[in-house]
């Protein structure tokens, strides 16, 4: 094969590979984190949910002695990671952090209702359902009854 033909062929293949890479990147599906609205939306949802839960007499005991600012940031970080964001979650496992709280099914469901209410205000239906599906298995690590 002629040397100049080989060089042209290599350049052509390289150019095609670059175009394919650009096309793939441009058409990549956004992560759930991006579709939710990123940290601003996750922060609002988490803050509203925890604030409403702390003020609900049926579940507020679960938050006694907890530094709410630290809890909120930890939950935001965890949701960020679970939805494909670039945050780092350094908190405990769900099982370890809820071990001694004796959370009942009723308390868990009230918290989930508060979470859903906030999600309904700030997140699309599809994204809400995807997030709830990711979080649902955590119930077994949180509820003790």
C-alpha positions in Angstrom: 0.0 0.0 0.0 1.2 3.5 -0.9 2.5 5.4 2.1 0.4 8.5 1.3 -2.7 6.4 0.9 -2.0 4.8 4.3 -1.6 8.3 6.0 -4.9 9.5 4.4 -6.6 6.4 5.6 -5.3 6.8 9.1 -6.4 10.5 9.2 -9.8 9.6 7.8 -10.4 6.8 10.4 -9.2 9.1 13.2 -11.5 11.9 12.1 -14.5 9.4 12.0 -13.6 8.2 15.5 -13.6 11.8 16.8 -16.9 12.6 15.1 -18.4 9.4 16.7 -17.1 10.4 20.1 -18.6 13.9 19.8 -21.9 12.5 18.6 -22.1 10.0 21.4 -21.3 12.7 24.0 -23.8 15.2 22.6 -26.6 12.6 22.6 -25.8 11.0 25.9 -28.8 10.6 28.2 -28.6 13.0 31.2 -28.2 11.3 34.6 -31.1 11.3 37.0 -29.1 13.8 39.1 -29.1 16.2 36.1 -32.8 15.6 35.2 -33.8 16.2 38.9 -32.1 19.6 38.8 -28.9 18.8 40.6 -27.8 20.0 44.0 -30.2 23.0 44.2 -33.3 20.8 43.9 -32.0 17.9 46.0 -31.1 20.4 48.7 -34.6 22.0 48.7 -36.3 18.6 48.7 -34.2 17.2 51.6 -34.5 20.4 53.6 -38.3 20.5 53.2 -38.7 16.8 54.0 -36.6 16.9 57.2 -38.1 20.2 58.4 -41.6 18.8 57.9 -40.7 15.5 59.6 -39.1 17.2 62.6 -42.3 19.2 63.1 -44.5 16.1 62.8 -45.4 14.9 66.3 -45.7 11.3 65.0 -42.1 11.0 63.8 -40.1 13.9 65.3 -38.7 11.6 68.0 -36.5 10.0 65.4 -34.6 13.3 65.0 -34.0 14.0 68.7 -30.4 14.9 69.3 -29.5 14.9 65.6 -27.6 17.9 64.1 -30.1 18.7 61.3 -27.6 20.7 59.2 -25.2 17.7 59.2 -28.1 15.3 58.5 -29.4 17.4 55.6 -26.0 17.6 54.0 -25.4 13.9 54.4 -28.7 13.0 52.8 -28.1 15.4 49.9 -24.7 13.8 49.3 -26.1 10.4 49.4 -29.0 11.2 47.0 -26.4 13.0 44.7 -24.3 9.8 44.5 -27.3 7.5 44.1 -28.7 9.6 41.2 -25.4 9.9 39.3 -24.0 13.1 40.6 -20.3 13.6 41.4 -20.7 14.1 45.2 -19.0 12.0 47.8 -21.1 10.3 50.5 -19.1 9.8 53.6 -21.9 8.9 56.0 -22.8 5.6 57.6 -24.8 2.8 56.0 -28.5 3.1 56.4 -28.5 0.1 58.7 -25.8 1.5 61.0 -27.3 5.0 61.1 -30.8 3.7 62.0 -29.9 0.7 64.2 -30.8 2.2 67.6 -33.7 4.4 66.4 -36.3 1.7 66.4 -38.1 3.2 63.4 -41.6 1.7 62.9 -43.2 1.1 59.5 -45.7 3.9 60.3 -42.9 6.4 61.0 -41.1 5.3 57.8 -44.2 5.7 55.7 -44.9 9.2 57.2 -41.3 10.2 56.3 -41.7 8.8 52.7 -45.0 10.8 52.4 -43.2 14.0 53.4 -40.5 13.2 50.9 -43.0 12.5 48.1 -44.8 15.8 48.9 -41.6 17.7 48.4 -40.7 15.8 45.3 -44.1 16.5 43.8 -43.4 20.2 44.2 -39.9 20.2 42.7 -39.4 17.1 40.5 -41.1 15.6 37.5 -43.1 12.4 37.9 -40.7 10.2 36.0 -37.7 11.4 38.0 -39.6 11.1 41.3 -40.5 7.5 40.5 -37.0 6.6 39.5 -35.6 8.0 42.7 -38.2 6.3 44.9 -37.4 3.0 43.1 -33.7 3.5 44.0 -34.5 4.3 47.6 -37.2 1.6 48.3 -34.8 -1.2 49.2 -33.4 0.9 52.1 -36.6 0.3 54.0 -35.3 -3.0 55.3 -32.2 -1.3 56.7 -34.2 1.5 58.4 -37.4 -0.1 59.8 -37.0 -2.4 62.8 -40.5 -3.7 63.4 
